[in-house]
């Protein structure tokens, strides 16, 4: 089971990684595809950090 990052929209780490694998290249694009951080916004800082790390990991492959 993947960790829920955004409880308002029930977005998991797996959802974020899948979005990037499907071609998202920025936090904005991941946010559009997954609806991450579109609820209360409490997860935005943590989510941005996770997305940035995942994007860097994908670029290094």
CHARMM-style PDB file with segment names, atoms N, HN, CA, C and O in Angstrom:
ATOM      1  N   UNK     1       0.845  -1.188   0.000  1.00  0.00      PROA
ATOM      2  CA  UNK     1       0.000   0.000   0.000  1.00  0.00      PROA
ATOM      3  C   UNK     1       0.888   1.248   0.000  1.00  0.00      PROA
ATOM      4  O   UNK     1       1.836   1.346   0.780  1.00  0.00      PROA
ATOM      5  N   UNK     2       0.577   2.180  -0.864  1.00  0.00      PROA
ATOM      6  HN  UNK     2      -0.192   2.101  -1.498  1.00  0.00      PROA
ATOM      7  CA  UNK     2       1.360   3.398  -1.011  1.00  0.00      PROA
ATOM      8  C   UNK     2       0.888   4.456  -0.010  1.00  0.00      PROA
ATOM      9  O   UNK     2      -0.300   4.548   0.300  1.00  0.00      PROA
ATOM     10  N   UNK     3       1.828   5.243   0.481  1.00  0.00      PROA
ATOM     11  HN  UNK     3       2.793   5.168   0.229  1.00  0.00      PROA
ATOM     12  CA  UNK     3       1.525   6.270   1.473  1.00  0.00      PROA
ATOM     13  C   UNK     3       0.700   7.404   0.862  1.00  0.00      PROA
ATOM     14  O   UNK     3       1.023   7.915  -0.210  1.00  0.00      PROA
ATOM     15  N   UNK     4      -0.377   7.790   1.566  1.00  0.00      PROA
ATOM     16  HN  UNK     4      -0.640   7.375   2.437  1.00  0.00      PROA
ATOM     17  CA  UNK     4      -1.221   8.900   1.120  1.00  0.00      PROA
ATOM     18  C   UNK     4      -0.503  10.208   1.440  1.00  0.00      PROA
ATOM     19  O   UNK     4      -0.117  10.452   2.583  1.00  0.00      PROA
ATOM     20  N   UNK     5      -0.329  11.039   0.425  1.00  0.00      PROA
ATOM     21  HN  UNK     5      -0.642  10.840  -0.504  1.00  0.00      PROA
ATOM     22  CA  UNK     5       0.346  12.326   0.578  1.00  0.00      PROA
ATOM     23  C   UNK     5      -0.688  13.435   0.750  1.00  0.00      PROA
ATOM     24  O   UNK     5      -0.516  14.330   1.578  1.00  0.00      PROA
ATOM     25  N   UNK     6      -1.758  13.372  -0.031  1.00  0.00      PROA
ATOM     26  HN  UNK     6      -1.898  12.645  -0.703  1.00  0.00      PROA
ATOM     27  CA  UNK     6      -2.831  14.368   0.025  1.00  0.00      PROA
ATOM     28  C   UNK     6      -4.118  13.665   0.461  1.00  0.00      PROA
ATOM     29  O   UNK     6      -4.743  12.949  -0.321  1.00  0.00      PROA
ATOM     30  N   UNK     7      -4.500  13.879   1.710  1.00  0.00      PROA
ATOM     31  HN  UNK     7      -3.992  14.460   2.345  1.00  0.00      PROA
ATOM     32  CA  UNK     7      -5.687  13.189   2.221  1.00  0.00      PROA
ATOM     33  C   UNK     7      -6.987  13.777   1.674  1.00  0.00      PROA
ATOM     34  O   UNK     7      -7.994  13.072   1.604  1.00  0.00      PROA
ATOM     35  N   UNK     8      -6.986  15.033   1.292  1.00  0.00      PROA
ATOM     36  HN  UNK     8      -6.168  15.606   1.348  1.00  0.00      PROA
ATOM     37  CA  UNK     8      -8.205  15.648   0.729  1.00  0.00      PROA
ATOM     38  C   UNK     8      -8.606  14.985  -0.587  1.00  0.00      PROA
ATOM     39  O   UNK     8      -9.785  14.733  -0.832  1.00  0.00      PROA
ATOM     40  N   UNK     9      -7.621  14.708  -1.420  1.00  0.00      PROA
ATOM     41  HN  UNK     9      -6.663  14.913  -1.220  1.00  0.00      PROA
ATOM     42  CA  UNK     9      -7.874  14.137  -2.750  1.00  0.00      PROA
ATOM     43  C   UNK     9      -7.409  12.683  -2.848  1.00  0.00      PROA
ATOM     44  O   UNK     9      -7.456  12.078  -3.919  1.00  0.00      PROA
ATOM     45  N   UNK    10      -6.956  12.128  -1.711  1.00  0.00      PROA
ATOM     46  HN  UNK    10      -6.917  12.620  -0.841  1.00  0.00      PROA
ATOM     47  CA  UNK    10      -6.514  10.734  -1.626  1.00  0.00      PROA
ATOM     48  C   UNK    10      -5.430  10.396  -2.662  1.00  0.00      PROA
ATOM     49  O   UNK    10      -5.502   9.372  -3.341  1.00  0.00      PROA
ATOM     50  N   UNK    11      -4.439  11.268  -2.766  1.00  0.00      PROA
ATOM     51  HN  UNK    11      -4.380  12.100  -2.214  1.00  0.00      PROA
ATOM     52  CA  UNK    11      -3.330  11.071  -3.707  1.00  0.00      PROA
ATOM     53  C   UNK    11      -2.175  10.398  -2.962  1.00  0.00      PROA
ATOM     54  O   UNK    11      -1.757  10.849  -1.896  1.00  0.00      PROA
ATOM     55  N   UNK    12      -1.675   9.316  -3.546  1.00  0.00      PROA
ATOM     56  HN  UNK    12      -2.015   8.950  -4.412  1.00  0.00      PROA
ATOM     57  CA  UNK    12      -0.588   8.562  -2.927  1.00  0.00      PROA
ATOM     58  C   UNK    12       0.743   8.831  -3.629  1.00  0.00      PROA
ATOM     59  O   UNK    12       0.792   9.437  -4.700  1.00  0.00      PROA
ATOM     60  N   UNK    13       1.819   8.364  -2.996  1.00  0.00      PROA
ATOM     61  HN  UNK    13       1.780   7.872  -2.126  1.00  0.00      PROA
ATOM     62  CA  UNK    13       3.146   8.464  -3.609  1.00  0.00      PROA
ATOM     63  C   UNK    13       3.155   7.729  -4.944  1.00  0.00      PROA
ATOM     64  O   UNK    13       3.777   8.176  -5.907  1.00  0.00      PROA
ATOM     65  N   UNK    14       2.464   6.609  -4.989  1.00  0.00      PROA
ATOM     66  HN  UNK    14       1.959   6.246  -4.206  1.00  0.00      PROA
ATOM     67  CA  UNK    14       2.376   5.806  -6.216  1.00  0.00      PROA
ATOM     68  C   UNK    14       1.702   6.610  -7.329  1.00  0.00      PROA
ATOM     69  O   UNK    14       2.121   6.541  -8.484  1.00  0.00      PROA
ATOM     70  N   UNK    15       0.656   7.372  -6.983  1.00  0.00      PROA
ATOM     71  HN  UNK    15       0.316   7.427  -6.045  1.00  0.00      PROA
ATOM     72  CA  UNK    15      -0.037   8.213  -7.971  1.00  0.00      PROA
ATOM     73  C   UNK    15       0.914   9.265  -8.544  1.00  0.00      PROA
ATOM     74  O   UNK    15       0.894   9.546  -9.742  1.00  0.00      PROA
ATOM     75  N   UNK    16       1.738   9.837  -7.681  1.00  0.00      PROA
ATOM     76  HN  UNK    16       1.754   9.608  -6.707  1.00  0.00      PROA
ATOM     77  CA  UNK    16       2.704  10.854  -8.103  1.00  0.00      PROA
ATOM     78  C   UNK    16       3.720  10.239  -9.067  1.00  0.00      PROA
ATOM     79  O   UNK    16       3.994  10.794 -10.131  1.00  0.00      PROA
ATOM     80  N   UNK    17       4.270   9.092  -8.687  1.00  0.00      PROA
ATOM     81  HN  UNK    17       4.047   8.641  -7.823  1.00  0.00      PROA
ATOM     82  CA  UNK    17       5.255   8.414  -9.538  1.00  0.00      PROA
ATOM     83  C   UNK    17       4.642   8.025 -10.883  1.00  0.00      PROA
ATOM     84  O   UNK    17       5.284   8.165 -11.924  1.00  0.00      PROA
ATOM     85  N   UNK    18       3.414   7.543 -10.859  1.00  0.00      PROA
ATOM     86  HN  UNK    18       2.893   7.430 -10.013  1.00  0.00      PROA
ATOM     87  CA  UNK    18       2.727   7.145 -12.093  1.00  0.00      PROA
ATOM     88  C   UNK    18       2.533   8.353 -13.012  1.00  0.00      PROA
ATOM     89  O   UNK    18       2.702   8.248 -14.226  1.00  0.00      PROA
ATOM     90  N   UNK    19       2.179   9.490 -12.431  1.00  0.00      PROA
ATOM     91  HN  UNK    19       2.041   9.575 -11.445  1.00  0.00      PROA
ATOM     92  CA  UNK    19       1.987  10.719 -13.199  1.00  0.00      PROA
ATOM     93  C   UNK    19       3.281  11.114 -13.908  1.00  0.00      PROA
ATOM     94  O   UNK    19       3.262  11.506 -15.075  1.00  0.00      PROA
ATOM     95  N   UNK    20       4.390  11.008 -13.206  1.00  0.00      PROA
ATOM     96  HN  UNK    20       4.406  10.690 -12.258  1.00  0.00      PROA
ATOM     97  CA  UNK    20       5.696  11.344 -13.778  1.00  0.00      PROA
ATOM     98  C   UNK    20       6.080  10.334 -14.862  1.00  0.00      PROA
ATOM     99  O   UNK    20       6.606  10.707 -15.910  1.00  0.00      PROA
ATOM    100  N   UNK    21       5.816   9.064 -14.602  1.00  0.00      PROA
ATOM    101  HN  UNK    21       5.389   8.760 -13.751  1.00  0.00      PROA
ATOM    102  CA  UNK    21       6.088   8.028 -15.610  1.00  0.00      PROA
ATOM    103  C   UNK    21       5.254   8.255 -16.869  1.00  0.00      PROA
ATOM    104  O   UNK    21       5.673   7.903 -17.972  1.00  0.00      PROA
ATOM    105  N   UNK    22       4.068   8.846 -16.696  1.00  0.00      PROA
ATOM    106  HN  UNK    22       3.728   9.132 -15.800  1.00  0.00      PROA
ATOM    107  CA  UNK    22       3.171   9.120 -17.825  1.00  0.00      PROA
ATOM    108  C   UNK    22       3.497  10.428 -18.541  1.00  0.00      PROA
ATOM    109  O   UNK    22       2.797  10.820 -19.475  1.00  0.00      PROA
ATOM    110  N   UNK    23       4.570  11.110 -18.099  1.00  0.00      PROA
ATOM    111  HN  UNK    23       5.139  10.792 -17.340  1.00  0.00      PROA
ATOM    112  CA  UNK    23       5.027  12.286 -18.825  1.00  0.00      PROA
ATOM    113  C   UNK    23       4.981  13.623 -18.114  1.00  0.00      PROA
ATOM    114  O   UNK    23       5.428  14.623 -18.675  1.00  0.00      PROA
ATOM    115  N   UNK    24       4.457  13.676 -16.899  1.00  0.00      PROA
ATOM    116  HN  UNK    24       4.094  12.863 -16.444  1.00  0.00      PROA
ATOM    117  CA  UNK    24       4.453  14.944 -16.161  1.00  0.00      PROA
ATOM    118  C   UNK    24       5.898  15.352 -15.883  1.00  0.00      PROA
ATOM    119  O   UNK    24       6.710  14.530 -15.457  1.00  0.00      PROA
ATOM    120  N   UNK    25       6.214  16.627 -16.126  1.00  0.00      PROA
ATOM    121  HN  UNK    25       5.555  17.294 -16.472  1.00  0.00      PROA
ATOM    122  CA  UNK    25       7.597  17.089 -15.961  1.00  0.00      PROA
ATOM    123  C   UNK    25       7.742  18.217 -14.945  1.00  0.00      PROA
ATOM    124  O   UNK    25       8.811  18.815 -14.827  1.00  0.00      PROA
ATOM    125  N   UNK    26       6.670  18.507 -14.212  1.00  0.00      PROA
ATOM    126  HN  UNK    26       5.802  18.021 -14.308  1.00  0.00      PROA
ATOM    127  CA  UNK    26       6.724  19.575 -13.217  1.00  0.00      PROA
ATOM    128  C   UNK    26       5.679  19.329 -12.133  1.00  0.00      PROA
ATOM    129  O   UNK    26       4.776  18.507 -12.293  1.00  0.00      PROA
ATOM    130  N   UNK    27       5.820  20.054 -11.033  1.00  0.00      PROA
ATOM    131  HN  UNK    27       6.553  20.722 -10.903  1.00  0.00      PROA
ATOM    132  CA  UNK    27       4.842  19.959  -9.950  1.00  0.00      PROA
ATOM    133  C   UNK    27       3.461  20.360 -10.464  1.00  0.00      PROA
ATOM    134  O   UNK    27       2.456  19.736 -10.121  1.00  0.00      PROA
ATOM    135  N   UNK    28       3.422  21.394 -11.279  1.00  0.00      PROA
ATOM    136  HN  UNK    28       4.239  21.900 -11.558  1.00  0.00      PROA
ATOM    137  CA  UNK    28       2.152  21.877 -11.828  1.00  0.00      PROA
ATOM    138  C   UNK    28       1.447  20.783 -12.637  1.00  0.00      PROA
ATOM    139  O   UNK    28       0.238  20.588 -12.509  1.00  0.00      PROA
ATOM    140  N   UNK    29       2.210  20.077 -13.465  1.00  0.00      PROA
ATOM    141  HN  UNK    29       3.192  20.235 -13.569  1.00  0.00      PROA
ATOM    142  CA  UNK    29       1.627  19.012 -14.289  1.00  0.00      PROA
ATOM    143  C   UNK    29       1.154  17.834 -13.435  1.00  0.00      PROA
ATOM    144  O   UNK    29       0.098  17.259 -13.697  1.00  0.00      PROA
ATOM    145  N   UNK    30       1.934  17.477 -12.419  1.00  0.00      PROA
ATOM    146  HN  UNK    30       2.792  17.944 -12.206  1.00  0.00      PROA
ATOM    147  CA  UNK    30       1.527  16.395 -11.512  1.00  0.00      PROA
ATOM    148  C   UNK    30       0.251  16.809 -10.784  1.00  0.00      PROA
ATOM    149  O   UNK    30      -0.674  16.014 -10.619  1.00  0.00      PROA
ATOM    150  N   UNK    31       0.223  18.054 -10.358  1.00  0.00      PROA
ATOM    151  HN  UNK    31       0.975  18.700 -10.492  1.00  0.00      PROA
ATOM    152  CA  UNK    31      -0.947  18.593  -9.653  1.00  0.00      PROA
ATOM    153  C   UNK    31      -2.196  18.538 -10.542  1.00  0.00      PROA
ATOM    154  O   UNK    31      -3.275  18.168 -10.077  1.00  0.00      PROA
ATOM    155  N   UNK    32      -2.048  18.903 -11.811  1.00  0.00      PROA
ATOM    156  HN  UNK    32      -1.172  19.203 -12.189  1.00  0.00      PROA
ATOM    157  CA  UNK    32      -3.177  18.872 -12.744  1.00  0.00      PROA
ATOM    158  C   UNK    32      -3.683  17.455 -12.958  1.00  0.00      PROA
ATOM    159  O   UNK    32      -4.890  17.220 -13.005  1.00  0.00      PROA
ATOM    160  N   UNK    33      -2.767  16.523 -13.086  1.00  0.00      PROA
ATOM    161  HN  UNK    33      -1.786  16.714 -13.048  1.00  0.00      PROA
ATOM    162  CA  UNK    33      -3.150  15.139 -13.378  1.00  0.00      PROA
ATOM    163  C   UNK    33      -3.734  14.409 -12.167  1.00  0.00      PROA
ATOM    164  O   UNK    33      -4.673  13.625 -12.307  1.00  0.00      PROA
ATOM    165  N   UNK    34      -3.178  14.668 -10.975  1.00  0.00      PROA
ATOM    166  HN  UNK    34      -2.416  15.305 -10.861  1.00  0.00      PROA
ATOM    167  CA  UNK    34      -3.576  13.906  -9.785  1.00  0.00      PROA
ATOM    168  C   UNK    34      -4.505  14.665  -8.839  1.00  0.00      PROA
ATOM    169  O   UNK    34      -5.114  14.064  -7.954  1.00  0.00      PROA
ATOM    170  N   UNK    35      -4.617  15.979  -9.021  1.00  0.00      PROA
ATOM    171  HN  UNK    35      -4.123  16.467  -9.741  1.00  0.00      PROA
ATOM    172  CA  UNK    35      -5.374  16.874  -8.132  1.00  0.00      PROA
ATOM    173  C   UNK    35      -4.694  17.028  -6.769  1.00  0.00      PROA
ATOM    174  O   UNK    35      -5.324  17.417  -5.785  1.00  0.00      PROA
ATOM    175  N   UNK    36      -3.420  16.719  -6.733  1.00  0.00      PROA
ATOM    176  HN  UNK    36      -2.908  16.403  -7.532  1.00  0.00      PROA
ATOM    177  CA  UNK    36      -2.589  16.864  -5.549  1.00  0.00      PROA
ATOM    178  C   UNK    36      -2.596  18.312  -5.072  1.00  0.00      PROA
ATOM    179  O   UNK    36      -2.471  19.235  -5.877  1.00  0.00      PROA
ATOM    180  N   UNK    37      -2.740  18.512  -3.770  1.00  0.00      PROA
ATOM    181  HN  UNK    37      -2.841  17.762  -3.116  1.00  0.00      PROA
ATOM    182  CA  UNK    37      -2.693  19.837  -3.136  1.00  0.00      PROA
ATOM    183  C   UNK    37      -3.774  20.791  -3.634  1.00  0.00      PROA
ATOM    184  O   UNK    37      -3.572  22.005  -3.624  1.00  0.00      PROA
ATOM    185  N   UNK    38      -4.905  20.268  -4.065  1.00  0.00      PROA
ATOM    186  HN  UNK    38      -5.069  19.281  -4.074  1.00  0.00      PROA
ATOM    187  CA  UNK    38      -5.998  21.124  -4.530  1.00  0.00      PROA
ATOM    188  C   UNK    38      -7.138  21.217  -3.518  1.00  0.00      PROA
ATOM    189  O   UNK    38      -8.173  21.821  -3.798  1.00  0.00      PROA
ATOM    190  N   UNK    39      -6.946  20.615  -2.338  1.00  0.00      PROA
ATOM    191  HN  UNK    39      -6.105  20.124  -2.111  1.00  0.00      PROA
ATOM    192  CA  UNK    39      -7.955  20.685  -1.288  1.00  0.00      PROA
ATOM    193  C   UNK    39      -7.578  21.787  -0.313  1.00  0.00      PROA
ATOM    194  O   UNK    39      -7.592  22.969  -0.653  1.00  0.00      PROA
ATOM    195  N   UNK    40      -7.244  21.386   0.892  1.00  0.00      PROA
ATOM    196  HN  UNK    40      -7.232  20.425   1.169  1.00  0.00      PROA
ATOM    197  CA  UNK    40      -6.921  22.355   1.946  1.00  0.00      PROA
ATOM    198  C   UNK    40      -5.537  22.980   1.778  1.00  0.00      PROA
ATOM    199  O   UNK    40      -5.286  24.074   2.285  1.00  0.00      PROA
ATOM    200  N   UNK    41      -4.635  22.291   1.069  1.00  0.00      PROA
ATOM    201  HN  UNK    41      -4.839  21.403   0.657  1.00  0.00      PROA
ATOM    202  CA  UNK    41      -3.300  22.835   0.820  1.00  0.00      PROA
ATOM    203  C   UNK    41      -2.249  22.486   1.856  1.00  0.00      PROA
ATOM    204  O   UNK    41      -1.088  22.867   1.706  1.00  0.00      PROA
ATOM    205  N   UNK    42      -2.632  21.767   2.907  1.00  0.00      PROA
ATOM    206  HN  UNK    42      -3.575  21.457   3.029  1.00  0.00      PROA
ATOM    207  CA  UNK    42      -1.673  21.428   3.964  1.00  0.00      PROA
ATOM    208  C   UNK    42      -0.522  20.557   3.466  1.00  0.00      PROA
ATOM    209  O   UNK    42       0.572  20.588   4.029  1.00  0.00      PROA
ATOM    210  N   UNK    43      -0.767  19.790   2.421  1.00  0.00      PROA
ATOM    211  HN  UNK    43      -1.656  19.766   1.964  1.00  0.00      PROA
ATOM    212  CA  UNK    43       0.249  18.858   1.924  1.00  0.00      PROA
ATOM    213  C   UNK    43       1.181  19.480   0.886  1.00  0.00      PROA
ATOM    214  O   UNK    43       2.148  18.842   0.473  1.00  0.00      PROA
ATOM    215  N   UNK    44       0.911  20.699   0.464  1.00  0.00      PROA
ATOM    216  HN  UNK    44       0.125  21.218   0.800  1.00  0.00      PROA
ATOM    217  CA  UNK    44       1.618  21.287  -0.680  1.00  0.00      PROA
ATOM    218  C   UNK    44       3.141  21.276  -0.534  1.00  0.00      PROA
ATOM    219  O   UNK    44       3.848  20.877  -1.459  1.00  0.00      PROA
ATOM    220  N   UNK    45       3.639  21.707   0.606  1.00  0.00      PROA
ATOM    221  HN  UNK    45       3.064  22.031   1.357  1.00  0.00      PROA
ATOM    222  CA  UNK    45       5.089  21.784   0.810  1.00  0.00      PROA
ATOM    223  C   UNK    45       5.724  20.389   0.729  1.00  0.00      PROA
ATOM    224  O   UNK    45       6.724  20.196   0.039  1.00  0.00      PROA
ATOM    225  N   UNK    46       5.140  19.431   1.431  1.00  0.00      PROA
ATOM    226  HN  UNK    46       4.327  19.588   1.992  1.00  0.00      PROA
ATOM    227  CA  UNK    46       5.649  18.060   1.430  1.00  0.00      PROA
ATOM    228  C   UNK    46       5.508  17.450   0.034  1.00  0.00      PROA
ATOM    229  O   UNK    46       6.420  16.778  -0.449  1.00  0.00      PROA
ATOM    230  N   UNK    47       4.374  17.683  -0.606  1.00  0.00      PROA
ATOM    231  HN  UNK    47       3.634  18.229  -0.214  1.00  0.00      PROA
ATOM    232  CA  UNK    47       4.106  17.133  -1.936  1.00  0.00      PROA
ATOM    233  C   UNK    47       5.106  17.660  -2.955  1.00  0.00      PROA
ATOM    234  O   UNK    47       5.610  16.908  -3.789  1.00  0.00      PROA
ATOM    235  N   UNK    48       5.387  18.950  -2.883  1.00  0.00      PROA
ATOM    236  HN  UNK    48       4.977  19.561  -2.206  1.00  0.00      PROA
ATOM    237  CA  UNK    48       6.328  19.568  -3.824  1.00  0.00      PROA
ATOM    238  C   UNK    48       7.716  18.932  -3.676  1.00  0.00      PROA
ATOM    239  O   UNK    48       8.410  18.693  -4.664  1.00  0.00      PROA
ATOM    240  N   UNK    49       8.100  18.667  -2.438  1.00  0.00      PROA
ATOM    241  HN  UNK    49       7.536  18.861  -1.636  1.00  0.00      PROA
ATOM    242  CA  UNK    49       9.387  18.042  -2.147  1.00  0.00      PROA
ATOM    243  C   UNK    49       9.442  16.627  -2.746  1.00  0.00      PROA
ATOM    244  O   UNK    49      10.447  16.238  -3.341  1.00  0.00      PROA
ATOM    245  N   UNK    50       8.367  15.873  -2.585  1.00  0.00      PROA
ATOM    246  HN  UNK    50       7.551  16.189  -2.102  1.00  0.00      PROA
ATOM    247  CA  UNK    50       8.296  14.506  -3.108  1.00  0.00      PROA
ATOM    248  C   UNK    50       8.330  14.510  -4.633  1.00  0.00      PROA
ATOM    249  O   UNK    50       9.028  13.700  -5.243  1.00  0.00      PROA
ATOM    250  N   UNK    51       7.582  15.415  -5.247  1.00  0.00      PROA
ATOM    251  HN  UNK    51       7.015  16.073  -4.752  1.00  0.00      PROA
ATOM    252  CA  UNK    51       7.540  15.511  -6.711  1.00  0.00      PROA
ATOM    253  C   UNK    51       8.918  15.886  -7.250  1.00  0.00      PROA
ATOM    254  O   UNK    51       9.391  15.280  -8.211  1.00  0.00      PROA
ATOM    255  N   UNK    52       9.556  16.868  -6.649  1.00  0.00      PROA
ATOM    256  HN  UNK    52       9.171  17.360  -5.868  1.00  0.00      PROA
ATOM    257  CA  UNK    52      10.885  17.304  -7.084  1.00  0.00      PROA
ATOM    258  C   UNK    52      11.885  16.151  -7.015  1.00  0.00      PROA
ATOM    259  O   UNK    52      12.671  15.945  -7.940  1.00  0.00      PROA
ATOM    260  N   UNK    53      11.848  15.410  -5.920  1.00  0.00      PROA
ATOM    261  HN  UNK    53      11.210  15.578  -5.169  1.00  0.00      PROA
ATOM    262  CA  UNK    53      12.753  14.272  -5.738  1.00  0.00      PROA
ATOM    263  C   UNK    53      12.479  13.193  -6.792  1.00  0.00      PROA
ATOM    264  O   UNK    53      13.412  12.637  -7.370  1.00  0.00      PROA
ATOM    265  N   UNK    54      11.211  12.904  -7.037  1.00  0.00      PROA
ATOM    266  HN  UNK    54      10.452  13.356  -6.567  1.00  0.00      PROA
ATOM    267  CA  UNK    54      10.837  11.884  -8.027  1.00  0.00      PROA
ATOM    268  C   UNK    54      11.233  12.307  -9.441  1.00  0.00      PROA
ATOM    269  O   UNK    54      11.670  11.478 -10.240  1.00  0.00      PROA
ATOM    270  N   UNK    55      11.080  13.598  -9.750  1.00  0.00      PROA
ATOM    271  HN  UNK    55      10.725  14.272  -9.102  1.00  0.00      PROA
ATOM    272  CA  UNK    55      11.467  14.104 -11.076  1.00  0.00      PROA
ATOM    273  C   UNK    55      12.976  13.975 -11.284  1.00  0.00      PROA
ATOM    274  O   UNK    55      13.425  13.576 -12.358  1.00  0.00      PROA
ATOM    275  N   UNK    56      13.752  14.311 -10.259  1.00  0.00      PROA
ATOM    276  HN  UNK    56      13.387  14.635  -9.386  1.00  0.00      PROA
ATOM    277  CA  UNK    56      15.212  14.194 -10.347  1.00  0.00      PROA
ATOM    278  C   UNK    56      15.620  12.742 -10.552  1.00  0.00      PROA
ATOM    279  O   UNK    56      16.531  12.444 -11.324  1.00  0.00      PROA
ATOM    280  N   UNK    57      14.937  11.846  -9.855  1.00  0.00      PROA
ATOM    281  HN  UNK    57      14.196  12.088  -9.228  1.00  0.00      PROA
ATOM    282  CA  UNK    57      15.223  10.415  -9.967  1.00  0.00      PROA
ATOM    283  C   UNK    57      14.949   9.920 -11.389  1.00  0.00      PROA
ATOM    284  O   UNK    57      15.728   9.141 -11.937  1.00  0.00      PROA
ATOM    285  N   UNK    58      13.849  10.371 -11.980  1.00  0.00      PROA
ATOM    286  HN  UNK    58      13.217  11.004 -11.534  1.00  0.00      PROA
ATOM    287  CA  UNK    58      13.493   9.963 -13.339  1.00  0.00      PROA
ATOM    288  C   UNK    58      14.499  10.498 -14.362  1.00  0.00      PROA
ATOM    289  O   UNK    58      14.846   9.805 -15.319  1.00  0.00      PROA
ATOM    290  N   UNK    59      14.963  11.729 -14.156  1.00  0.00      PROA
ATOM    291  HN  UNK    59      14.681  12.292 -13.378  1.00  0.00      PROA
ATOM    292  CA  UNK    59      15.923  12.344 -15.085  1.00  0.00      PROA
ATOM    293  C   UNK    59      17.269  11.632 -15.049  1.00  0.00      PROA
ATOM    294  O   UNK    59      17.985  11.596 -16.050  1.00  0.00      PROA
ATOM    295  N   UNK    60      17.610  11.067 -13.894  1.00  0.00      PROA
ATOM    296  HN  UNK    60      17.028  11.096 -13.081  1.00  0.00      PROA
ATOM    297  CA  UNK    60      18.908  10.402 -13.758  1.00  0.00      PROA
ATOM    298  C   UNK    60      18.902   8.982 -14.322  1.00  0.00      PROA
ATOM    299  O   UNK    60      19.951   8.338 -14.376  1.00  0.00      PROA
ATOM    300  N   UNK    61      17.747   8.488 -14.739  1.00  0.00      PROA
ATOM    301  HN  UNK    61      16.895   9.011 -14.695  1.00  0.00      PROA
ATOM    302  CA  UNK    61      17.655   7.127 -15.305  1.00  0.00      PROA
ATOM    303  C   UNK    61      18.144   7.097 -16.725  1.00  0.00      PROA
ATOM    304  OT1 UNK    61      18.140   6.040 -17.357  1.00  0.00      PROA
TER     305      UNK     61
END
